């Protein structure tokens, strides 16, 4: 069953794949999103950075790297 939802403009999004499931995660602040994204990567999860949703498409799509 596919769930329908509205993506919030001004939020940062990334996908985390776990087995056959893909989970879409969002954070309001870029710093929080990067920290969460890198923590999932650190524990070995397959993650895809989507970026900042502007209401029509993603911006800031380059994947964050370790600081």
N, C-alpha and C positions, 0 to 999 in steps of 0.2 A: 504494500500500500504506500503510495507516495503522499507525503505530507505537503500541504501548501502553506506558505508563509510569505510575509513581506519583508524584504531586506531593508534595514534602516539606513538611510543616507547619513554619511558622516561616521560610519562604523567600519572597523577593520575586520576582515574575514580571512579565514584559512580553513582548509580541509585536513582532517586527520583520518587516515585509512587504518582500519584494524580488521584484519582478515578480509571478509567480503563486504564489510560495512564501511561507509564513508560518512564521517560526522562533520558538519559545518559548524564552526565555532566563530563567535564574534566578540570583539572587545571595543569599548568606547574610545579608549586612549591608545595611541600608537605604541607607547612604551609598554603598556600592559599586554598588547597583542604580540609584540616582538618577544617579550619575556615568556609568555605562554607558548608561543610557537617554538622557540629555542628549547624550552624544557621538554616538550614532546619529542623534538628531534634528539635531544640528549639521551632519552630513555629508549630510543630506537624505533619510534613510530615513523611511519611514512607520511610526511606532511607536505601540503602544497599551499604556498602563500598566494592568496588572491588579491589582497590589497584593500584600499579604501574605496568603499562603494559610494558613488556620488549621486545615485538615484537612477542612472542610466547605464553605467558601466564602472569598471574598476580603474582606479588610479594608483600610483605608487606600487606597481606590481612586481618590482624586483624583490626577490626573496632576501630577507634579512640574514646577515651572517653573524657569527660570534663576534663579540666586541672585545 
